Amino acid sequence: MAEEKISNKLITAVLGLIIIIAAVVILYVNLPEENDDKDSDDGADEEQDDEEQDDTEEEEPEDQTEDEVYLTVVYENKEINYTLEELESLETITGFGGYRTSKPAIRGQGNYTGVPITTLIDLSASDISNYSLRVYSDEEGEIDNITYTYEMAQGEVDIYNSSNASDETPIQKGGVTMIVCYKNEGEYLDEDDDGKLKIAFISEDEELITYSMLWWKFVYKIEIIEE
C-alpha cells in the first residue's frame, strides 16, 4: 500500500514536470510568432499612415493665387490676362460708392478699391477714341454679359439722391469713375456674393449713388468693341 502511494506521487510529479516543460516549449514557440504579428501590424499601421500622408499631400490644394487669372481684357485679336497681383500693381483708386435699387432702396454704400476701366482700355487699345464694353460674368457656371456705352465708361451716368431712395429723378449726371473693383472697405470681395471682381462706380470726393443695374458682379472678362 505504501509502495502504491509512492508510485502515484512519482507519476504525479513526472506528469507535472512534463506539463511544465510542455508549457515552456509552447510559450517559447509562440512568442516569436506573436512578435512577428505585432511587427506585421506595426508595419501595416506605418504603411497606412504613409498612404494617408500621401493622400493628404495629393489632396492639399496648391497655392495658385499669384498665377490665377482674375481678368481677361480682349481687343480685336489681342488678349491680356491679369492676375490679382498684376491688377493691384496698376493705377488703383479708392472712393465711395453705392446704388439705388428699383424697390426702391439704397444699398452697397461703402469704400471700394479697384482699377479705373479707362486704365485697362489704355493698356489694350491706347489709340481707340470711341468704343463700347461688353462685360462678362460667370456666377456658378452661368455666363452672362452686359454692355456699357462709351459715356458710361467715362462715368457719365445718372446720380441719385443718397438720402432719399424714393426720389426717382436723377440729381445730376456724371462725377463718378467706373472701376473694376476687387476690394470693399479694405477687404477682398466676398466671392460668394460678388465674385472675385465686379464693376463699381465710385467718387473720391463725394458720396454719389448710381443705378444698381450698372454694378455687375462675378466679372471675369471685358471685351472692348470699337464703334
Secondary structure, 3 states (H helix, E strand, C coil): CHHHHHHHHHHHHHHHHHHHHHHHHHHHHHHHHHHHHHHHHHHHHHHHHHHHHHHHHHHCCCCCCCCCEEEEEEECCEEEEEEHHHHHHCCCEEEEEEEEECCCEEEEEEEEEEEEHHHHHHHHCCCCCCEEEEEEEEECCEEEEEEECHHHHCCCCEEECCCCCCCCCCCEECCCEEEEEEEECCEECCCCCCCCCEEEEEECCCCCEEEHHHCCCCEEEEEEEEC
